[in-house]
Amino acid sequence: MKKTLLFGTALSVALLLTGCGSSDTKTAEKSATQAQYPLTIQNYSRADEGASWEKKDQVFDRAPERIMANTRPAAELLLHLGLADKIVGVGADFGVPDPSVADQYAKLNILSKEYVGKEVTLGTNPDLVFGRSGLFADAEWGVGTVDALNGMKIKTYVLESSITGGTYESIYKDIENIGKIFNVKEEADRFTKELKDKQAAISAKLEGIKDHKTFAYLHTNDPKELYVYPASDESFFNDAFSMIKLDNVFVNEKGDVSIETLIAQDPDVLILPQWDETDLNKVREEIYANPKVSSMKAIKNKQIYIVDYNYLFGYSYNTIDGMEQLAKEIYPDISSN
């Protein structure tokens, strides 16, 4: 009888102590979370399309609960940090998917295949609008300006990678900031390491290439309209290509580029963007057969490459996947080792 009583008393005390320990842990975790807020994150704002981006702080009293991501790559970045349950809407659902988060992405509220406007954005009742800088505008395809959204008590986060001067390195700053805003530092650190390891692996494989190739970007899906986009102000775009030893031949060109100028510059490589269902393999073959550009090295050497639009202008982590894929096509012998 005494043994039973003593055992019961001991068990009760043990359970009580365990409960206290668990309670203390939860209290400590809650206190640690509360201690980081209010949190000030330096971000950006501009009056509207065409204006310069200026620094603007965003102050978070707590982690946002309802995120509207203005592009597919923006949403996929959030998924890698374990924030699926906070995403209430996704705009611009186009481009190559990231298979590693495809199952989670399929469950999200997709607002449109195209860019979405302010009305649709506000219809998700967000407390944070997140993503590509160029879409923070009052145009019909824009989610609204940063100042307008902030004026409605909606926080904003403009990807640093997508503003003028942004580079692939900016992605790491974006991930770090998201880790702070949502208190998911562990996930942010893990994903940063994953991307840096991939970037280092690409650099190691191409280390032996000393001479960079030149390229030009043809913003077209019609072989009869070879529009050359110089992309001189696209710092993220140009930095991404430099990862794989490609230099934009028109990086210093501020005006329009004619076909005659393209022919005269004679870059080693031509890039075609895939942004819709057009069969670009057919377009490429027709460009190869175009007598007007037949003298170019890229035509003679069959050096036209197709790259998904989001890899080029999604300003997100998955650009490295596009560059890795492109490197394998341009340098098959080196990249396969």
C-alpha positions as CSV (number, residue, x, y, z in Angstrom):
1,M,0.0,0.0,0.0
2,K,2.8,2.4,1.0
3,K,4.7,1.5,-2.2
4,T,1.7,2.2,-4.3
5,L,1.1,5.5,-2.6
6,L,4.8,6.5,-2.8
7,F,5.0,5.6,-6.5
8,G,1.8,7.5,-7.2
9,T,3.1,10.6,-5.4
10,A,6.5,10.4,-7.2
11,L,4.8,10.0,-10.5
12,S,2.6,13.1,-9.8
13,V,5.6,15.1,-8.9
14,A,7.5,14.0,-12.0
15,L,4.5,14.9,-14.2
16,L,4.2,18.3,-12.5
17,L,7.8,19.0,-13.0
18,T,7.6,17.9,-16.7
19,G,4.6,20.2,-17.2
20,C,6.5,23.1,-15.6
21,G,9.5,22.5,-17.9
22,S,7.3,22.4,-21.0
23,S,5.4,25.5,-19.8
24,D,8.7,27.3,-19.1
25,T,10.0,26.3,-22.6
26,K,6.9,27.6,-24.3
27,T,7.0,30.8,-22.3
28,A,10.7,31.3,-23.2
29,E,10.0,30.7,-26.9
30,K,7.1,33.2,-26.8
31,S,9.2,35.8,-25.0
32,A,12.0,35.4,-27.6
33,T,9.6,35.8,-30.4
34,Q,8.0,38.9,-28.9
35,A,11.4,40.4,-28.1
36,Q,12.3,40.7,-31.8
37,Y,9.3,42.9,-32.5
38,P,8.9,45.7,-33.3
39,L,11.3,44.9,-36.1
40,T,12.6,47.5,-38.6
41,I,13.6,46.3,-42.0
42,Q,15.1,48.6,-44.5
43,N,13.3,48.3,-47.8
44,Y,12.3,50.5,-50.7
45,S,9.7,52.7,-52.2
46,R,9.2,54.9,-55.3
47,A,6.4,57.3,-56.4
48,D,5.4,55.3,-59.4
49,E,6.8,53.5,-62.5
50,G,9.9,55.2,-63.9
51,A,10.8,57.0,-60.6
52,S,14.0,56.1,-58.7
53,W,13.8,53.6,-55.8
54,E,14.5,55.2,-52.4
55,K,15.1,53.5,-49.1
56,K,12.1,53.2,-46.9
57,D,11.8,51.3,-43.6
58,Q,9.1,48.8,-42.9
59,V,8.3,48.3,-39.2
60,F,6.7,45.0,-38.2
61,D,5.0,44.8,-34.9
62,R,4.5,41.0,-35.5
63,A,5.0,38.5,-38.3
64,P,2.5,39.1,-41.1
65,E,-0.3,36.5,-41.4
66,R,-1.6,37.1,-44.9
67,I,0.9,37.5,-47.8
68,M,0.1,38.4,-51.4
69,A,3.0,37.3,-53.6
70,N,2.9,39.2,-56.9
71,T,4.7,36.5,-59.0
72,R,5.2,32.8,-59.0
73,P,8.9,33.0,-58.2
74,A,8.1,35.2,-55.2
75,A,5.6,32.7,-53.9
76,E,8.1,29.8,-54.4
77,L,10.7,31.6,-52.4
78,L,8.3,31.9,-49.5
79,L,7.5,28.2,-49.8
80,H,11.2,27.3,-49.3
81,L,11.1,29.1,-46.0
82,G,8.0,27.2,-44.8
83,L,5.5,30.0,-45.2
84,A,2.8,28.2,-47.3
85,D,0.1,28.7,-44.8
86,K,0.5,32.5,-44.9
87,I,0.2,32.9,-48.6
88,V,-3.3,34.2,-49.5
89,G,-2.8,34.9,-53.2
90,V,-0.3,34.6,-56.1
91,G,-0.2,36.7,-59.2
92,A,1.6,36.2,-62.5
93,D,1.3,32.4,-62.5
94,F,3.6,31.7,-65.5
95,G,7.1,30.4,-66.1
96,V,8.8,27.1,-65.3
97,P,7.8,25.6,-62.0
98,D,10.2,24.7,-59.1
99,P,9.6,20.9,-58.8
100,S,10.9,20.9,-55.2
101,V,7.9,22.9,-54.0
102,A,5.4,22.0,-56.7
103,D,3.0,20.1,-54.4
104,Q,2.7,23.0,-52.0
105,Y,2.4,25.5,-54.8
106,A,-0.5,23.6,-56.4
107,K,-2.5,24.3,-53.2
108,L,-2.1,28.0,-53.3
109,N,-4.8,30.6,-54.3
110,I,-3.7,31.5,-57.8
111,L,-5.2,34.9,-58.7
112,S,-4.2,35.0,-62.4
113,K,-1.9,33.7,-65.1
114,E,-1.1,37.4,-65.7
115,Y,0.0,40.3,-63.6
116,V,-2.8,41.4,-61.2
117,G,-4.0,44.9,-60.4
118,K,-4.6,46.7,-57.1
119,E,-8.2,45.7,-56.8
120,V,-7.4,42.0,-57.1
121,T,-4.5,42.4,-54.7
122,L,-6.6,44.1,-52.0
123,G,-9.3,41.4,-52.5
124,T,-7.0,39.0,-50.8
125,N,-7.1,41.2,-47.6
126,P,-3.3,41.0,-47.3
127,D,-1.2,42.4,-44.4
128,L,1.9,42.1,-46.6
129,V,2.4,42.5,-50.4
130,F,5.6,40.8,-51.4
131,G,7.7,40.5,-54.6
132,R,9.0,42.0,-57.8
133,S,9.7,45.7,-57.7
134,G,8.3,46.6,-61.1
135,L,4.8,45.5,-60.1
136,F,4.5,48.0,-57.3
137,A,2.8,50.6,-59.4
138,D,-0.6,52.1,-59.9
139,A,-0.9,50.8,-63.5
140,E,-3.7,48.3,-64.2
141,W,-1.2,45.5,-64.0
142,G,0.4,46.8,-60.8
143,V,-0.4,45.9,-57.2
144,G,-0.3,49.5,-56.1
145,T,2.6,51.7,-55.0
146,V,4.5,51.0,-51.8
147,D,3.3,54.3,-50.3
148,A,-0.3,53.7,-51.3
149,L,-0.3,50.2,-49.7
150,N,1.4,51.4,-46.6
151,G,-1.2,54.1,-46.3
152,M,-3.8,51.4,-46.0
153,K,-1.8,49.7,-43.2
154,I,-0.5,47.0,-45.5
155,K,3.2,46.2,-45.2
156,T,5.3,45.8,-48.3
157,Y,8.5,44.0,-49.2
158,V,10.2,44.8,-52.5
159,L,12.8,42.2,-53.5
160,E,16.2,43.9,-53.3
161,S,17.2,41.7,-56.2
162,S,14.6,43.4,-58.5
163,I,15.6,47.0,-58.0
164,T,18.2,48.9,-60.0
165,G,21.6,47.7,-58.7
166,G,20.3,44.4,-57.5
167,T,22.4,41.3,-58.1
168,Y,22.1,37.6,-57.4
169,E,23.9,38.3,-54.1
170,S,20.8,40.4,-53.2
171,I,18.8,37.2,-53.0
172,Y,20.7,36.3,-49.9
173,K,19.8,39.6,-48.3
174,D,16.2,39.1,-49.2
175,I,16.2,35.6,-47.7
176,E,17.9,36.9,-44.5
177,N,15.2,39.7,-44.2
178,I,12.4,37.3,-44.7
179,G,13.9,35.0,-42.0
180,K,13.8,38.0,-39.6
181,I,10.3,39.2,-40.5
182,F,8.8,35.8,-40.0
183,N,11.2,34.5,-37.3
184,V,12.3,31.6,-39.5
185,K,16.1,32.1,-39.4
186,E,16.9,28.4,-39.4
187,E,14.9,27.8,-42.6
188,A,16.5,31.0,-44.1
189,D,20.0,29.9,-43.2
190,R,19.4,26.4,-44.7
191,F,18.1,27.7,-48.0
192,T,20.9,30.3,-48.3
193,K,23.5,27.5,-47.8
194,E,21.7,25.3,-50.4
195,L,21.8,28.2,-53.0
196,K,25.4,29.2,-52.2
197,D,26.6,25.5,-52.5
198,K,24.9,25.3,-55.9
199,Q,26.5,28.6,-57.0
200,A,29.9,27.4,-55.8
201,A,29.5,24.2,-57.8
202,I,28.8,26.0,-61.0
203,S,31.8,28.3,-60.5
204,A,34.0,25.3,-59.8
205,K,33.0,23.6,-63.0
206,L,33.6,26.7,-65.1
207,E,36.8,27.8,-63.4
208,G,38.9,26.7,-66.3
209,I,37.1,29.1,-68.7
210,K,39.2,32.3,-68.9
211,D,37.6,34.0,-71.9
212,H,34.0,35.1,-71.5
213,K,31.6,34.8,-74.4
214,T,29.4,37.7,-75.4
215,F,25.6,37.5,-75.8
216,A,22.6,39.6,-76.9
217,Y,19.0,39.2,-75.8
218,L,16.3,39.0,-78.4
219,H,13.0,39.9,-76.8
220,T,10.8,38.2,-79.4
221,N,8.8,35.0,-80.2
222,D,8.4,36.0,-83.8
223,P,11.4,35.3,-86.2
224,K,10.3,38.2,-88.4
225,E,10.6,40.7,-85.6
226,L,14.1,40.5,-84.0
227,Y,13.8,43.1,-81.3
228,V,17.0,43.5,-79.4
229,Y,16.6,44.5,-75.8
230,P,19.9,46.0,-74.5
231,A,19.1,45.3,-70.8
232,S,21.7,47.8,-69.8
233,D,19.9,48.8,-66.6
234,E,19.1,45.2,-65.7
235,S,21.8,44.6,-63.1
236,F,20.4,41.3,-61.8
237,F,20.0,40.0,-65.3
238,N,23.6,40.9,-66.3
239,D,25.1,39.6,-63.0
240,A,23.3,36.3,-63.5
241,F,24.9,35.7,-66.9
242,S,28.3,36.7,-65.6
243,M,28.1,33.6,-63.3
244,I,28.5,31.4,-66.4
245,K,31.1,33.5,-68.2
246,L,28.7,35.4,-70.5
247,D,28.8,39.2,-70.9
248,N,26.0,41.3,-72.4
249,V,27.4,42.9,-75.5
250,F,25.0,45.8,-75.1
251,V,25.5,46.4,-71.4
252,N,26.5,50.1,-72.0
253,E,23.9,50.8,-74.7
254,K,21.2,53.3,-73.5
255,G,19.1,53.6,-76.7
256,D,17.4,51.2,-79.1
257,V,19.5,48.6,-80.8
258,S,19.0,48.0,-84.5
259,I,19.5,44.7,-86.3
260,E,22.4,46.4,-88.2
261,T,24.0,47.2,-84.8
262,L,23.5,43.6,-83.7
263,I,25.1,42.3,-86.8
264,A,28.0,44.7,-86.4
265,Q,28.6,43.7,-82.7
266,D,28.4,40.1,-83.7
267,P,28.0,38.4,-80.2
268,D,28.9,34.8,-79.7
269,V,25.5,33.8,-78.3
270,L,21.9,34.9,-78.7
271,I,19.3,34.4,-76.0
272,L,15.5,33.8,-76.7
273,P,13.0,34.1,-73.8
274,Q,10.2,31.6,-73.3
275,W,7.2,33.4,-71.9
276,D,4.2,31.7,-73.6
277,E,3.3,28.6,-75.5
278,T,5.1,29.6,-78.7
279,D,7.3,26.8,-80.1
280,L,10.6,28.6,-79.8
281,N,12.5,25.7,-81.4
282,K,10.7,26.5,-84.6
283,V,11.4,30.2,-84.1
284,R,15.1,29.5,-83.6
285,E,15.3,27.5,-86.8
286,E,13.7,30.3,-88.7
287,I,16.2,32.8,-87.3
288,Y,19.0,30.5,-88.3
289,A,17.6,30.5,-91.8
290,N,17.2,34.3,-92.0
291,P,19.7,35.5,-94.7
292,K,19.9,39.0,-93.1
293,V,21.8,37.6,-90.0
294,S,23.6,34.8,-91.7
295,S,27.0,36.4,-91.3
296,M,26.8,36.3,-87.5
297,K,28.9,33.9,-85.4
298,A,25.9,32.9,-83.3
299,I,24.0,31.9,-86.5
300,K,26.9,30.1,-88.1
301,N,27.8,28.2,-84.9
302,K,24.2,27.5,-83.9
303,Q,24.4,29.4,-80.7
304,I,20.9,30.5,-80.0
305,Y,19.6,29.3,-76.6
306,I,16.1,29.3,-75.2
307,V,15.7,30.4,-71.5
308,D,12.5,30.7,-69.5
309,Y,11.5,34.3,-68.9
310,N,11.3,33.8,-65.1
311,Y,14.9,32.7,-65.0
312,L,15.8,36.0,-66.7
313,F,13.4,38.5,-65.1
314,G,11.9,36.8,-62.1
315,Y,14.6,38.3,-59.9
316,S,14.5,35.2,-57.7
317,Y,16.6,32.3,-56.4
318,N,15.6,30.0,-59.3
319,T,17.6,32.1,-61.8
320,I,20.6,30.0,-60.8
321,D,18.7,26.9,-62.1
322,G,18.3,28.6,-65.4
323,M,22.0,29.6,-65.5
324,E,23.0,26.1,-64.6
325,Q,20.9,24.6,-67.4
326,L,22.3,27.2,-69.9
327,A,25.9,26.4,-68.9
328,K,25.3,22.7,-69.6
329,E,24.1,23.6,-73.1
330,I,26.9,26.1,-73.9
331,Y,29.7,24.1,-72.3
332,P,28.6,20.5,-72.5
333,D,32.0,18.9,-72.1
334,I,32.9,20.9,-69.0
335,S,29.5,21.0,-67.3
336,S,29.0,17.2,-67.5
337,N,32.2,16.5,-65.5
